[in-house]
């Protein structure tokens, strides 16, 4: 395997979220350019982001980034689209690819190629230093419109103490081992006839199914993006594996109960985002490690998370300032520190060898191998229709199968019909 190469934050209220960028050139009378940055980071993630925003503001005397958290992605999406419709968007915002596609269509997203190639841009060597696929995923018809911001990969979290009781001293590497480990770890410890320890647990998650799908050689959509492809034989096999794993040797929980059970030592293995580290660390007393997802026919991992966009309605000064912040944020040092503090993935290859990441790899066993999944990572479809369709996959497909309301084949077929209807209504 190839080794990766070597508070002054402004808190705005909803009442001022649609005040727009304002000003002739986005600069105040003292020459300082103010940039509103809308995002959905909250809790410890929001705290880490605000720390970095404060650091940027302190080291860039002519720019002030105003960090405005909407708390949830749905609220952020609604605010962005309402502000765009009113002609008063912020200068900078976090956005999923499907949102960016809509912003491109209505002319709201600023193309970034000139910034990248200009005097304040990136050299060819710096472009090559980005994790493979991340720039391409932010490119539409040959033009870059967004930049990677908070990207994560899925990991397998292991209670090493429970595994050791069964003579298991390594993570499962494939589906067969995954299932056999889960079976060994599922127990009735107090002998009352009911399970009180589970091999695994999880929430209803399209992300889990998607990873299993590509590991089994399947695809989410057809190659031309016009029809759902996940109800294939590969998809049914993946769903059958997921259902057996979570219903025979695990349990399906609401919200983040599965994490709480893992932290309490009741579950041997769980899947979750690398960002889960931010919420679980310090809450367990056993020896914990993380590992890449077990493979099947092939290795596969979908990258999750959002990017950032600059809005075309921003003033020239605000656009330059927003770009300066983006470039700073994705620099090797900053992306490494952001990753080490949050669990998001570094977006630069050289960041993997940084002091911050080296220390983090020493603290969390297996984390370096988890991030190496980026070498063969995939990205979800980027259309607005898929953003809506994904909900059908999760609710009509995955949830229906895991709740045993339908067979995996029936659940995926129903979900595919709903996704195809979304695609048709969007002109695909």
C-alpha positions as a Markdown table, in Angstrom:
| # | Residue | x | y | z |
|---|---|---|---|---|
| 1 | Unk | 0.0 | 0.0 | 0.0 |
| 2 | Unk | 1.3 | 3.5 | -0.9 |
| 3 | Unk | 2.1 | 5.4 | 2.2 |
| 4 | Unk | 0.8 | 9.0 | 2.4 |
| 5 | Unk | 3.7 | 11.4 | 1.7 |
| 6 | Unk | 5.6 | 13.0 | 3.8 |
| 7 | Unk | -12.4 | 34.3 | 21.0 |
| 8 | Unk | -13.3 | 36.8 | 18.9 |
| 9 | Unk | -15.8 | 35.0 | 16.8 |
| 10 | Unk | -18.9 | 36.9 | 15.8 |
| 11 | Unk | -22.1 | 35.1 | 16.9 |
| 12 | Unk | -25.0 | 36.5 | 14.8 |
| 13 | Unk | -28.7 | 36.1 | 15.4 |
| 14 | Unk | -31.2 | 34.9 | 12.9 |
| 15 | Unk | -32.5 | 38.4 | 12.6 |
| 16 | Unk | -29.3 | 39.5 | 10.9 |
| 17 | Unk | -28.7 | 36.5 | 8.8 |
| 18 | Unk | -30.2 | 38.0 | 5.7 |
| 19 | Unk | -28.5 | 41.4 | 5.9 |
| 20 | Unk | -26.3 | 40.4 | 3.0 |
| 21 | Unk | -22.7 | 41.3 | 2.2 |
| 22 | Unk | -23.2 | 45.1 | 2.1 |
| 23 | Unk | -20.8 | 47.9 | 1.3 |
| 24 | Unk | -19.3 | 49.0 | -2.0 |
| 25 | Unk | -16.3 | 46.8 | -1.8 |
| 26 | Unk | -16.9 | 44.8 | 1.4 |
| 27 | Unk | -14.4 | 46.8 | 3.4 |
| 28 | Unk | -15.0 | 49.0 | 6.4 |
| 29 | Unk | -13.6 | 52.5 | 6.7 |
| 30 | Unk | -10.5 | 51.2 | 8.4 |
| 31 | Unk | -9.7 | 48.9 | 5.5 |
| 32 | Unk | -10.8 | 45.7 | 7.1 |
| 33 | Unk | -12.9 | 43.3 | 5.0 |
| 34 | Unk | -15.7 | 41.5 | 6.8 |
| 35 | Unk | -16.8 | 38.0 | 5.5 |
| 36 | Unk | -19.9 | 36.2 | 6.9 |
| 37 | Unk | -19.3 | 32.5 | 6.9 |
| 38 | Unk | -22.4 | 30.4 | 7.4 |
| 39 | Unk | -22.0 | 26.8 | 8.6 |
| 40 | Unk | -23.7 | 24.0 | 10.5 |
| 41 | Unk | -20.9 | 23.2 | 13.0 |
| 42 | Unk | -22.1 | 23.0 | 16.7 |
| 43 | Unk | -20.9 | 21.5 | 19.9 |
| 44 | Unk | -17.2 | 20.6 | 20.2 |
| 45 | Unk | -16.9 | 20.8 | 16.4 |
| 46 | Unk | -18.2 | 24.3 | 16.4 |
| 47 | Unk | -15.8 | 25.2 | 19.2 |
| 48 | Unk | -12.9 | 23.9 | 17.2 |
| 49 | Unk | -13.9 | 25.8 | 14.1 |
| 50 | Unk | -14.3 | 29.0 | 16.1 |
| 51 | Unk | -10.9 | 28.6 | 17.5 |
| 52 | Unk | -9.4 | 28.4 | 14.1 |
| 53 | Unk | -11.5 | 31.3 | 12.8 |
| 54 | Unk | -10.2 | 33.4 | 15.7 |
| 55 | Unk | -6.7 | 32.4 | 14.9 |
| 56 | Unk | -7.1 | 33.4 | 11.3 |
| 57 | Unk | -8.6 | 36.8 | 12.3 |
| 58 | Unk | -5.7 | 37.4 | 14.7 |
| 59 | Unk | -3.1 | 36.7 | 12.0 |
| 60 | Unk | -4.9 | 38.5 | 9.1 |
| 61 | Unk | -5.4 | 42.1 | 10.3 |
| 62 | Unk | -7.2 | 43.2 | 7.2 |
| 63 | Unk | -9.9 | 40.4 | 7.3 |
| 64 | Unk | -12.6 | 39.5 | 9.8 |
| 65 | Unk | -14.3 | 36.1 | 9.2 |
| 66 | Unk | -17.7 | 36.2 | 11.0 |
| 67 | Unk | -18.6 | 32.6 | 12.0 |
| 68 | Unk | -22.3 | 32.1 | 11.9 |
| 69 | Unk | -23.6 | 28.7 | 13.0 |
| 70 | Unk | -27.0 | 27.5 | 11.9 |
| 71 | Unk | -26.7 | 24.4 | 14.1 |
| 72 | Unk | -28.1 | 21.9 | 11.6 |
| 73 | Unk | -27.5 | 21.2 | 7.9 |
| 74 | Unk | -31.2 | 21.4 | 7.1 |
| 75 | Unk | -31.4 | 24.9 | 8.6 |
| 76 | Unk | -28.3 | 25.9 | 6.8 |
| 77 | Unk | -29.7 | 24.8 | 3.5 |
| 78 | Unk | -32.9 | 26.6 | 4.0 |
| 79 | Unk | -31.1 | 29.8 | 5.0 |
| 80 | Unk | -28.8 | 29.7 | 2.1 |
| 81 | Unk | -31.5 | 29.2 | -0.5 |
| 82 | Unk | -33.8 | 31.9 | 1.1 |
| 83 | Unk | -30.9 | 34.3 | 1.1 |
| 84 | Unk | -30.0 | 33.5 | -2.5 |
| 85 | Unk | -33.7 | 34.1 | -3.5 |
| 86 | Unk | -33.6 | 37.4 | -1.7 |
| 87 | Unk | -30.4 | 38.4 | -3.4 |
| 88 | Unk | -28.6 | 38.7 | -0.1 |
| 89 | Unk | -26.4 | 35.6 | 0.5 |
| 90 | Unk | -23.3 | 35.5 | 2.7 |
| 91 | Unk | -19.9 | 35.7 | 1.2 |
| 92 | Unk | -19.0 | 32.2 | 2.2 |
| 93 | Unk | -20.9 | 29.1 | 3.3 |
| 94 | Unk | -20.6 | 25.4 | 3.9 |
| 95 | Unk | -22.5 | 23.3 | 1.3 |
| 96 | Unk | -23.1 | 19.8 | 0.2 |
| 97 | Unk | -22.4 | 19.0 | -3.4 |
| 98 | Unk | -26.1 | 18.9 | -4.3 |
| 99 | Unk | -26.5 | 22.4 | -2.9 |
| 100 | Unk | -23.5 | 23.6 | -4.9 |
| 101 | Unk | -25.1 | 22.2 | -8.1 |
| 102 | Unk | -28.2 | 24.3 | -7.5 |
| 103 | Unk | -26.1 | 27.4 | -6.8 |
| 104 | Unk | -24.2 | 26.8 | -10.0 |
| 105 | Unk | -27.4 | 26.5 | -12.0 |
| 106 | Unk | -28.8 | 29.8 | -10.6 |
| 107 | Unk | -25.5 | 31.6 | -11.0 |
| 108 | Unk | -24.9 | 32.1 | -7.3 |
| 109 | Unk | -21.6 | 30.2 | -6.9 |
| 110 | Unk | -18.3 | 31.9 | -7.7 |
| 111 | Unk | -16.0 | 29.9 | -10.0 |
| 112 | Unk | -12.7 | 29.4 | -8.2 |
| 113 | Unk | -10.3 | 28.5 | -11.0 |
| 114 | Unk | -8.9 | 32.1 | -11.3 |
| 115 | Unk | -8.2 | 32.2 | -7.6 |
| 116 | Unk | -6.5 | 28.8 | -7.7 |
| 117 | Unk | -4.3 | 29.9 | -10.6 |
| 118 | Unk | -3.6 | 33.4 | -9.6 |
| 119 | Unk | -0.8 | 34.9 | -7.5 |
| 120 | Unk | -2.6 | 33.9 | -4.3 |
| 121 | Unk | -3.5 | 30.4 | -5.6 |
| 122 | Unk | -1.8 | 27.0 | -5.6 |
| 123 | Unk | 1.3 | 25.7 | -7.4 |
| 124 | Unk | 1.0 | 22.5 | -9.4 |
| 125 | Unk | 2.9 | 20.8 | -6.6 |
| 126 | Unk | 0.4 | 22.0 | -4.0 |
| 127 | Unk | -2.6 | 20.9 | -6.1 |
| 128 | Unk | -1.0 | 17.4 | -6.3 |
| 129 | Unk | -0.8 | 17.4 | -2.5 |
| 130 | Unk | -4.5 | 17.3 | -2.1 |
| 131 | Unk | -6.1 | 13.9 | -1.3 |
| 132 | Unk | -6.9 | 12.2 | -4.7 |
| 133 | Unk | -10.5 | 12.9 | -5.8 |
| 134 | Unk | -11.2 | 15.8 | -3.5 |
| 135 | Unk | -10.6 | 18.6 | -6.1 |
| 136 | Unk | -12.3 | 16.6 | -8.8 |
| 137 | Unk | -15.4 | 16.2 | -6.5 |
| 138 | Unk | -15.6 | 20.0 | -6.3 |
| 139 | Unk | -15.4 | 20.4 | -10.1 |
| 140 | Unk | -18.4 | 20.8 | -12.4 |
| 141 | Unk | -17.8 | 20.7 | -16.2 |
| 142 | Unk | -14.2 | 21.5 | -15.8 |
| 143 | Unk | -14.6 | 24.4 | -13.4 |
| 144 | Unk | -13.9 | 24.3 | -9.6 |
| 145 | Unk | -16.8 | 25.8 | -7.7 |
| 146 | Unk | -16.1 | 24.7 | -4.1 |
| 147 | Unk | -13.4 | 23.4 | -1.9 |
| 148 | Unk | -13.3 | 20.5 | 0.6 |
| 149 | Unk | -14.0 | 21.6 | 4.2 |
| 150 | Unk | -15.2 | 18.9 | 6.7 |
| 151 | Unk | -14.7 | 15.5 | 5.1 |
| 152 | Unk | -14.8 | 12.2 | 7.1 |
| 153 | Unk | -14.6 | 8.5 | 6.4 |
| 154 | Unk | -16.3 | 5.6 | 8.2 |
| 155 | Unk | -14.4 | 3.6 | 10.7 |
| 156 | Unk | -14.9 | 0.4 | 12.7 |
| 157 | Unk | -14.5 | 1.1 | 16.4 |
| 158 | Unk | -13.3 | -1.9 | 18.5 |
| 159 | Unk | -13.6 | -2.7 | 22.2 |
| 160 | Unk | -10.2 | -4.5 | 22.4 |
| 161 | Unk | -11.0 | -5.9 | 25.9 |
| 162 | Unk | -14.1 | -7.7 | 24.7 |
| 163 | Unk | -12.3 | -9.0 | 21.6 |
| 164 | Unk | -9.4 | -10.3 | 23.7 |
| 165 | Unk | -11.8 | -12.3 | 25.8 |
| 166 | Unk | -12.6 | -14.2 | 22.6 |
| 167 | Unk | -9.0 | -14.6 | 21.6 |
| 168 | Unk | -9.3 | -12.0 | 18.9 |
| 169 | Unk | -6.2 | -9.7 | 18.7 |
| 170 | Unk | -6.9 | -8.0 | 15.4 |
| 171 | Unk | -9.7 | -6.2 | 13.6 |
| 172 | Unk | -11.9 | -8.2 | 11.1 |
| 173 | Unk | -10.6 | -7.7 | 7.6 |
| 174 | Unk | -13.5 | -9.0 | 5.5 |
| 175 | Unk | -17.2 | -9.6 | 5.7 |
| 176 | Unk | -16.9 | -13.2 | 6.9 |
| 177 | Unk | -14.7 | -12.2 | 9.8 |
| 178 | Unk | -17.0 | -9.3 | 10.6 |
| 179 | Unk | -19.9 | -11.6 | 10.9 |
| 180 | Unk | -18.0 | -14.3 | 12.9 |
| 181 | Unk | -16.6 | -11.7 | 15.3 |
| 182 | Unk | -20.1 | -10.3 | 15.9 |
| 183 | Unk | -21.4 | -13.8 | 16.6 |
| 184 | Unk | -18.7 | -14.5 | 19.1 |
| 185 | Unk | -19.2 | -11.2 | 20.9 |
| 186 | Unk | -23.0 | -11.6 | 21.2 |
| 187 | Unk | -23.8 | -13.0 | 24.7 |
| 188 | Unk | -26.2 | -13.5 | 27.5 |
| 189 | Unk | -23.7 | -12.8 | 30.3 |
| 190 | Unk | -26.2 | -13.0 | 33.3 |
| 191 | Unk | -28.0 | -16.2 | 32.0 |
| 192 | Unk | -31.5 | -14.7 | 32.0 |
| 193 | Unk | -32.2 | -15.8 | 28.5 |
| 194 | Unk | -31.8 | -12.4 | 27.0 |
| 195 | Unk | -28.8 | -10.8 | 25.2 |
| 196 | Unk | -26.9 | -8.3 | 27.3 |
| 197 | Unk | -23.8 | -8.0 | 25.1 |
| 198 | Unk | -23.9 | -7.5 | 21.4 |
| 199 | Unk | -21.4 | -7.9 | 18.7 |
| 200 | Unk | -22.3 | -4.7 | 17.1 |
| 201 | Unk | -25.0 | -2.0 | 17.0 |
| 202 | Unk | -25.9 | 0.9 | 14.7 |
| 203 | Unk | -28.4 | 3.5 | 13.7 |
| 204 | Unk | -30.4 | 3.6 | 10.5 |
| 205 | Unk | -27.8 | 4.7 | 8.0 |
| 206 | Unk | -27.7 | 4.9 | 4.3 |
| 207 | Unk | -24.0 | 5.5 | 4.7 |
| 208 | Unk | -23.4 | 2.0 | 6.1 |
| 209 | Unk | -25.3 | 0.4 | 3.2 |
| 210 | Unk | -23.5 | 2.5 | 0.6 |
| 211 | Unk | -20.2 | 1.3 | 1.8 |
| 212 | Unk | -21.3 | -2.3 | 1.8 |
| 213 | Unk | -22.7 | -1.7 | -1.7 |
| 214 | Unk | -19.4 | -0.6 | -3.3 |
| 215 | Unk | -17.5 | -3.2 | -1.3 |
| 216 | Unk | -19.7 | -5.8 | -3.0 |
| 217 | Unk | -19.1 | -4.3 | -6.5 |
| 218 | Unk | -22.4 | -2.4 | -6.7 |
| 219 | Unk | -23.2 | 1.2 | -7.6 |
| 220 | Unk | -25.7 | 3.8 | -6.3 |
| 221 | Unk | -26.8 | 5.1 | -9.7 |
| 222 | Unk | -26.3 | 4.0 | -13.3 |
| 223 | Unk | -23.2 | 5.3 | -15.0 |
| 224 | Unk | -25.2 | 8.1 | -16.7 |
| 225 | Unk | -26.8 | 9.0 | -13.4 |
| 226 | Unk | -30.3 | 8.6 | -14.7 |
| 227 | Unk | -31.6 | 5.6 | -12.7 |
| 228 | Unk | -31.0 | 3.9 | -9.4 |
| 229 | Unk | -28.6 | 1.0 | -9.5 |
| 230 | Unk | -28.5 | 0.0 | -5.8 |
| 231 | Unk | -31.4 | -2.6 | -6.1 |
| 232 | Unk | -29.1 | -4.9 | -8.0 |
| 233 | Unk | -28.0 | -8.4 | -6.9 |
| 234 | Unk | -24.9 | -6.8 | -5.4 |
| 235 | Unk | -27.1 | -4.3 | -3.5 |
| 236 | Unk | -29.4 | -7.0 | -2.2 |
| 237 | Unk | -26.5 | -9.1 | -1.0 |
| 238 | Unk | -25.1 | -6.0 | 0.8 |
| 239 | Unk | -28.5 | -5.3 | 2.4 |
| 240 | Unk | -28.9 | -8.9 | 3.4 |
| 241 | Unk | -25.5 | -8.8 | 5.1 |
| 242 | Unk | -26.3 | -5.6 | 6.9 |
| 243 | Unk | -29.7 | -6.9 | 8.2 |
| 244 | Unk | -28.2 | -10.2 | 9.4 |
| 245 | Unk | -25.3 | -8.4 | 11.1 |
| 246 | Unk | -27.5 | -5.9 | 12.9 |
| 247 | Unk | -30.5 | -8.0 | 13.8 |
| 248 | Unk | -28.9 | -11.4 | 14.7 |
| 249 | Unk | -25.7 | -10.2 | 16.3 |
| 250 | Unk | -26.4 | -6.6 | 17.0 |
| 251 | Unk | -29.2 | -4.1 | 17.6 |
| 252 | Unk | -30.6 | -1.1 | 15.7 |
| 253 | Unk | -30.8 | 1.9 | 17.9 |
| 254 | Unk | -32.3 | 5.4 | 17.8 |
| 255 | Unk | -30.0 | 8.4 | 17.5 |
| 256 | Unk | -26.7 | 7.8 | 19.1 |
| 257 | Unk | -27.7 | 5.2 | 21.6 |
| 258 | Unk | -25.4 | 2.7 | 19.8 |
| 259 | Unk | -22.4 | 4.9 | 20.7 |
| 260 | Unk | -23.6 | 5.1 | 24.3 |
| 261 | Unk | -23.8 | 1.3 | 24.5 |
| 262 | Unk | -20.4 | 1.0 | 23.0 |
| 263 | Unk | -18.9 | 3.4 | 25.5 |
| 264 | Unk | -20.6 | 1.5 | 28.3 |
| 265 | Unk | -18.9 | -1.7 | 27.2 |
| 266 | Unk | -22.1 | -3.5 | 26.1 |
| 267 | Unk | -21.1 | -3.7 | 22.4 |
| 268 | Unk | -17.9 | -5.1 | 20.9 |
| 269 | Unk | -17.8 | -3.2 | 17.6 |
| 270 | Unk | -19.6 | -0.3 | 16.0 |
| 271 | Unk | -19.3 | 1.6 | 12.7 |
| 272 | Unk | -19.2 | 5.4 | 12.8 |
| 273 | Unk | -17.6 | 8.5 | 11.3 |
| 274 | Unk | -14.1 | 9.3 | 12.3 |
| 275 | Unk | -15.7 | 12.5 | 13.8 |
| 276 | Unk | -17.4 | 10.3 | 16.4 |
| 277 | Unk | -14.0 | 10.4 | 18.2 |
| 278 | Unk | -14.8 | 14.0 | 19.2 |
| 279 | Unk | -17.9 | 12.9 | 21.0 |
| 280 | Unk | -16.7 | 9.5 | 22.5 |
| 281 | Unk | -13.2 | 10.3 | 23.7 |
| 282 | Unk | -12.9 | 10.2 | 27.5 |
| 283 | Unk | -16.2 | 8.4 | 27.9 |
| 284 | Unk | -15.0 | 4.8 | 27.8 |
| 285 | Unk | -12.7 | 2.9 | 30.2 |
| 286 | Unk | -11.6 | 0.0 | 28.0 |
| 287 | Unk | -8.8 | -0.3 | 25.5 |
| 288 | Unk | -10.2 | 1.0 | 22.2 |
| 289 | Unk | -8.9 | 1.0 | 18.6 |
| 290 | Unk | -10.3 | 1.9 | 15.2 |
| 291 | Unk | -9.8 | 0.0 | 11.9 |
| 292 | Unk | -10.8 | 0.4 | 8.3 |
| 293 | Unk | -14.1 | -1.1 | 7.2 |
| 294 | Unk | -13.9 | -4.8 | 6.4 |
| 295 | Unk | -13.8 | -5.5 | 2.7 |
| 296 | Unk | -15.7 | -8.0 | 0.5 |
| 297 | Unk | -15.2 | -8.3 | -3.2 |
| 298 | Unk | -13.2 | -5.1 | -3.1 |
| 299 | Unk | -12.3 | -2.3 | -0.7 |
| 300 | Unk | -14.6 | 0.6 | -0.7 |
| 301 | Unk | -15.3 | 3.7 | 1.3 |
| 302 | Unk | -17.6 | 6.7 | 0.7 |
| 303 | Unk | -16.3 | 10.1 | 1.9 |
| 304 | Unk | -18.9 | 12.1 | 3.8 |
| 305 | Unk | -19.1 | 15.8 | 4.6 |
| 306 | Unk | -19.4 | 19.2 | 3.0 |
| 307 | Unk | -17.3 | 21.8 | 1.1 |
| 308 | Unk | -17.3 | 25.6 | 1.1 |
| 309 | Unk | -18.5 | 27.9 | -1.6 |
| 310 | Unk | -17.9 | 31.6 | -2.3 |
| 311 | Unk | -21.0 | 33.5 | -3.5 |
| 312 | Unk | -21.0 | 35.5 | -6.8 |
| 313 | Unk | -22.9 | 38.3 | -5.1 |
| 314 | Unk | -20.1 | 39.0 | -2.7 |
| 315 | Unk | -18.0 | 42.1 | -3.3 |
| 316 | Unk | -14.6 | 41.7 | -5.0 |
| 317 | Unk | -12.9 | 42.4 | -1.6 |
| 318 | Unk | -15.0 | 39.8 | 0.2 |
| 319 | Unk | -14.3 | 37.2 | -2.5 |
| 320 | Unk | -10.6 | 37.7 | -2.1 |
| 321 | Unk | -10.8 | 37.6 | 1.6 |
| 322 | Unk | -13.0 | 34.4 | 1.5 |
| 323 | Unk | -10.5 | 32.8 | -0.8 |
| 324 | Unk | -7.6 | 33.8 | 1.6 |
| 325 | Unk | -9.5 | 32.0 | 4.4 |
| 326 | Unk | -10.1 | 28.9 | 2.3 |
| 327 | Unk | -6.5 | 28.7 | 1.2 |
| 328 | Unk | -5.4 | 29.1 | 4.9 |
| 329 | Unk | -7.9 | 26.5 | 6.1 |
| 330 | Unk | -6.7 | 23.8 | 3.6 |
| 331 | Unk | -3.0 | 24.5 | 4.2 |
| 332 | Unk | -1.2 | 21.3 | 5.5 |
| 333 | Unk | -0.7 | 22.7 | 9.0 |
| 334 | Unk | -4.2 | 23.9 | 9.5 |
| 335 | Unk | -6.0 | 20.9 | 7.9 |
| 336 | Unk | -3.8 | 18.6 | 10.1 |
| 337 | Unk | -4.8 | 20.5 | 13.3 |
| 338 | Unk | -8.5 | 20.6 | 12.3 |
| 339 | Unk | -8.3 | 16.8 | 11.7 |
| 340 | Unk | -6.5 | 16.1 | 14.9 |
| 341 | Unk | -9.0 | 18.1 | 17.0 |
| 342 | Unk | -12.2 | 16.9 | 15.3 |
| 343 | Unk | -11.7 | 13.6 | 13.5 |
| 344 | Unk | -12.4 | 15.0 | 10.1 |
| 345 | Unk | -9.9 | 13.9 | 7.5 |
| 346 | Unk | -7.0 | 16.0 | 6.4 |
| 347 | Unk | -7.4 | 17.2 | 2.9 |
| 348 | Unk | -3.7 | 17.3 | 2.1 |
| 349 | Unk | -1.4 | 14.3 | 1.8 |
| 350 | Unk | 1.5 | 16.0 | 3.4 |
| 351 | Unk | -0.7 | 16.7 | 6.5 |
| 352 | Unk | -0.6 | 13.0 | 7.3 |
| 353 | Unk | 3.0 | 13.3 | 8.2 |
| 354 | Unk | 2.6 | 16.4 | 10.3 |
| 355 | Unk | 3.4 | 16.6 | 14.0 |
| 356 | Unk | -0.3 | 17.0 | 14.9 |
| 357 | Unk | -1.4 | 13.9 | 13.0 |
| 358 | Unk | 1.6 | 11.9 | 14.1 |
| 359 | Unk | 0.6 | 12.6 | 17.8 |
| 360 | Unk | -3.0 | 11.7 | 17.0 |
| 361 | Unk | -2.0 | 8.4 | 15.4 |
| 362 | Unk | -0.1 | 7.6 | 18.6 |
| 363 | Unk | -3.2 | 8.4 | 20.7 |
| 364 | Unk | -5.8 | 6.4 | 18.6 |
| 365 | Unk | -4.6 | 3.0 | 17.5 |
| 366 | Unk | -5.4 | 2.3 | 13.9 |
| 367 | Unk | -6.4 | 5.8 | 12.9 |
| 368 | Unk | -3.7 | 6.1 | 10.3 |
| 369 | Unk | -5.0 | 3.0 | 8.6 |
| 370 | Unk | -8.6 | 4.4 | 8.7 |
| 371 | Unk | -7.5 | 7.6 | 6.9 |
| 372 | Unk | -5.7 | 5.5 | 4.3 |
| 373 | Unk | -9.1 | 4.5 | 3.0 |
| 374 | Unk | -9.0 | 7.9 | 1.3 |
| 375 | Unk | -6.7 | 6.3 | -1.3 |
| 376 | Unk | -9.6 | 4.4 | -2.8 |
| 377 | Unk | -12.5 | 6.5 | -1.6 |
| 378 | Unk | -15.7 | 7.2 | -3.6 |
| 379 | Unk | -18.1 | 10.2 | -3.5 |
| 380 | Unk | -21.9 | 10.2 | -3.6 |
| 381 | Unk | -23.8 | 11.5 | -6.6 |
| 382 | Unk | -23.9 | 15.3 | -6.6 |
| 383 | Unk | -27.3 | 16.0 | -8.1 |
| 384 | Unk | -30.1 | 17.7 | -6.2 |
| 385 | Unk | -32.3 | 14.8 | -7.1 |
| 386 | Unk | -29.9 | 12.4 | -5.3 |
| 387 | Unk | -29.9 | 14.7 | -2.2 |
| 388 | Unk | -33.7 | 14.0 | -2.1 |
| 389 | Unk | -33.3 | 10.5 | -3.3 |
| 390 | Unk | -30.9 | 9.5 | -0.6 |
| 391 | Unk | -33.6 | 10.0 | 2.0 |
| 392 | Unk | -35.7 | 7.5 | 0.1 |
| 393 | Unk | -32.8 | 5.0 | 0.2 |
| 394 | Unk | -32.4 | 5.5 | 4.0 |
| 395 | Unk | -36.1 | 5.4 | 4.9 |
| 396 | Unk | -37.8 | 3.3 | 2.3 |
| 397 | Unk | -34.8 | 1.0 | 1.7 |
| 398 | Unk | -32.5 | 0.7 | 4.7 |
| 399 | Unk | -34.9 | 1.4 | 7.5 |
| 400 | Unk | -37.6 | -0.8 | 6.1 |
| 401 | Unk | -35.2 | -3.7 | 5.8 |
| 402 | Unk | -33.6 | -3.3 | 9.2 |
| 403 | Unk | -37.1 | -3.0 | 10.9 |
| 404 | Unk | -37.9 | -6.3 | 9.1 |
| 405 | Unk | -41.0 | -4.6 | 7.5 |
| 406 | Unk | -39.8 | -5.8 | 4.0 |
| 407 | Unk | -37.2 | -8.2 | 2.7 |
| 408 | Unk | -34.0 | -6.5 | 1.6 |
| 409 | Unk | -34.9 | -7.1 | -2.0 |
| 410 | Unk | -38.4 | -5.6 | -1.6 |
| 411 | Unk | -37.1 | -2.6 | 0.4 |
| 412 | Unk | -34.4 | -1.7 | -2.1 |
| 413 | Unk | -36.8 | -2.1 | -5.1 |
| 414 | Unk | -39.3 | 0.3 | -3.4 |
| 415 | Unk | -36.5 | 2.7 | -2.6 |
| 416 | Unk | -35.2 | 2.5 | -6.2 |
| 417 | Unk | -38.7 | 3.3 | -7.6 |
| 418 | Unk | -38.9 | 6.4 | -5.4 |
| 419 | Unk | -35.4 | 7.5 | -6.4 |
| 420 | Unk | -36.2 | 7.1 | -10.1 |
| 421 | Unk | -39.2 | 9.2 | -9.6 |
| 422 | Unk | -37.0 | 12.0 | -8.1 |
| 423 | Unk | -34.6 | 11.7 | -11.0 |
| 424 | Unk | -37.4 | 11.9 | -13.6 |
| 425 | Unk | -38.9 | 14.9 | -12.0 |
| 426 | Unk | -35.6 | 16.6 | -12.1 |
| 427 | Unk | -35.1 | 15.9 | -15.8 |
| 428 | Unk | -32.7 | 13.0 | -15.6 |
